Amino acid sequence: MISFYPGPSRVYDEIPSYVKDAYKKGILSINHRSEEFMTISEKVITLLKDKLNVPKDYTVFYTTSATECWEIIAQSLTNKRSYHIYNGSFGEKWFEYTKRIASGVRSYPFNREEIVNPKKLRFGAEEGVICITQNETSNGTQVSNDIIRQIKENNPTHLIAVDATSSMGGVALDFKAADIWLASVQKCFGLPAGLGLLICSPSAIEKALAINERNHYNSLAFMNDMMAKLQTPFTPNVLNIYLLMRVLEEVKPIEEVHAKIVKRYERWANYFSKKETLQHLIRNEEARSFTVVPVIAKDEIVTKVKAKAKSRGILLGEGYGELKSSTFRIANFPAIKKKEIKTLQEFLSNYK
């Protein structure tokens, strides 16, 4: 089965051999307080910073998922206000999760065809956390680095938190433009699900230590204490951390990966611009994601395309939320091969 599902998605071909190596080396049984684990942990952090251009003074934490990262931000960094800027289901979910934990939570939804105007997003001098979904997996849109940077410049007393779950590892992100970045590895990193990454600036760490919330196993102040020793407060997904290390050792620098992903996206955009029944959901090209391509058609056509694709060994992403019946989604992640894209395009050529 060729998977174009936008998460969990296709893993790199080398993953099975990496798992075998982990078994042979005893990685599956090492203690997460051991020197062996700390060596792997340090190597992963170094590789992430080198390959993705994460600032050297930012701190990398391991979590179980991006959803857990939402909760950590709400628990440990949101003591006054939380402002949520979103245009789709996952940004809205982040808002809803935060409401269960913190007070003073406000939402700023916008249309999926709209480009966020940073000038209209000024939140005053009171400290707070501004939460932005950089790449909205549900509808295939994105917020640019430049816009995130401007929002930060316009709100100097606030922390900027960015959900980059469907883009980190696939496109070049300006990590200095925000204080908190979060993602899961089952998308652009080409790994199995079960590992999340939370990346924090010195300002975010300073804020977490000032609030000093320590009521949970994943309180950020506690996590920071443990990461000073390259460890976690809990038993982490050691295998996935090892697999992340192996993948990062082999992948190209993010500038090269980004160029490849954008070129593939442009081919997809051109492909659907010539069709009548299958079209790109997002009309505004400036709003489109590079890593998730959403396709809209009549409900009956979407149902037929997904069913026939599956019978041919091609797994397409389901539509999400209100778009479930009228769309399907195509992942444009680094692990997907050129020949697999060709196979999908040849299959879709049966539809005008």
Summary of the structure (lengths in Angstrom):
residues: 352
radius of gyration: 20.2
end to end distance: 24.3
largest distance: 59.6
contacts: 1216
relative contact order: 0.17
helix: 43%
strand: 18%
